[in-house]
Amino acid sequence: MENNEVKTATNRSLQRKSGAILSYIHLFLNAVISLIYVPILLRTLGNSEYGVYQLIASIVSYLSVLKSTLSATTMRFYTISLAEKDAIKSNQVLFTSKRIYQVITGLMLVLGAVLFGLITPFYRSSMNTVELLHAQQVFVVLLIQLCFEVNGCLYIAIIHSHERFVFVKLLNILTAILNPIALLLLITKYPYALTVAIVNLSMTILLYVLEKGYSQKTLGIKIQKSPFEREMLSQMVAFSGGLILAVIADQLFWKVDQIILTKFHGAAVVAVYSVAATIYMNFITLSSAVNNVFMPKITELVVRDDNNEINQLFLRIARYQYLLLFLILSGFILFGKEFVTVWVGSEYSEIFWIVLLVIIPMTPDLCEGIGLSILQARNTYTRRAYLHVGVVFTNIILTIILAKFFSGVGAAVATGLSILFGNLIALNVYYAKVERLPIGSMFVMFLKNSRIFLVLGPVGLMVNWLLPTDSVVFLILKIAFYTVCYVGAVYLWLLTAEEKQQVKNLVFHKR
């Protein structure tokens, strides 16, 4: 029995490590693919058609607020039941979740119909007849896609709770490759926003079928009809309430810029801003790659009330996140302006400033993203949600004021200021005072790790001075050289002796 438990624990640890690595591979692929096909989409579709797609995607995203929250709710309660080895409770959680997903799907369709009717009257003054028609078509397809995504969250939660991360991440990598291939084959013949929407819908349906099949066939999870449990439903709804509020606020925070810009300046301007958003959203997504991987582990630690190990895990993950994100942030500071020119053209130069205004204040907050998983596991997420609502309203007011006069850069300034005062200051005060997370130690660690830029910054500037600008080949060489220097500096100056040994074991395949 003891050997089986050790084997199970080892397998779970391996799944977490493999899942984290595959998550970063998936995100790297997404970033590279975005770099390749976003300029192609801009040239093929044009600013107007591309802006229409991004606008409707922003609107539909508001209907998706329940998607991630329900998945997190299912995962938390299901993980607890698995830890308690309660098969009856496990089935009750899944059956209750399934019914909730079905109700939410119906609710989204009703709300979708209302939003569909508002598209024309709201944007009649800033969009022409063709743009409005295409916007309505894209809206319908994306709404159908969202319904599949919502119901697929149940199976993703099951797979994550059983810590089968490798399957999910490999599946994500597969679709990340297939999606742009299918899109590029079709977009030259059918250069419309609707084409993009239909390809994305097809990939979503494929994911849904495979995830459902894996849950039922491989994991053997058969959701049986269960007696109605009012108490369990109340607990799940109460837990979801805070998450839903937080996700609504998050969607408003990140999508309102594009909606306000479209109202003031039209679809062409929002196309430029959405390209900048592609960069900073990839940066944000990169930071969240490991959160789901550690959610079952954190839930287990909360059940055991092991706060010391939770804090150690928080600091460890925050440090690794910072080392990764600081590489990207410092690299973008040095080479970002040239990158934007090479990528989409000199006429999009303001993208560089938009991205910097967002990611500089956002970097420390992203490094402590595992804190959100801790709040979910402790069932204290609602408090953070209330705080974030205040940040959202601040951002909306500032964006309306600044975007009207300063366009995309003004919207980015509003977002950056909101992040600075809301996430970086207010949220960390809450983390330290209420949740007792080691925020002070984390920022001391960040400052110590940032010292390497005192050496790497001049190196990057020298490389920029020596090598020609606006060349794809030389830009790649610069980024590669800087990355090698950064990795070498981290290894020599920042890693502990134990971490260096782990790196050697990984490189030379030692156990």
Secondary structure, 3 states (H helix, E strand, C coil): CHHHHHHHHHHHHHHHHHHHHHHHHHHHHHHHHHHHHHHHHHHHHHHHHHHHHHHHHHHHHHHHHHHHHHHHHHHHHHHHHHHCCCHHHHHHHHHHHHHHHHHHHHHHHHHHHHHHHHHHHHHCCCCCHHHHHHHHHHHHHHHHHHHHHHHHHHHHHHHHHCCCHHHHHHHHHHHHHHHHHHHHHHHCCCCCHHHHHHHHHHHHHHHHHHHHHHHHHHCCCCCCCCCCCHHHHHHHHHHHHHHHHHHHHHHHHHHHHHHHHHHHHCHHHHHHHHHHHHHHHHHHHHHCCCHHHHHHHHHHHHHHCCHHHHHHHHHHHHHHHHHHHHHHHHHHHHHHHHHHHHHHCHHHCHHHHHHHHHHHHHHHHHHCCHHHHHHHHHCCHHHHHHHHHHHHHHHHHHHHHHHHHHHHHHHHHHHHHHHHHHHHHHHHHHHHHCCCCCHHHHHHHHHHHHCCHHHHHHHHHHHHHHCCCCCHHHHHHHHHHHHHHHHHHHHHHHCCHHHHHHHHHHHCCCC
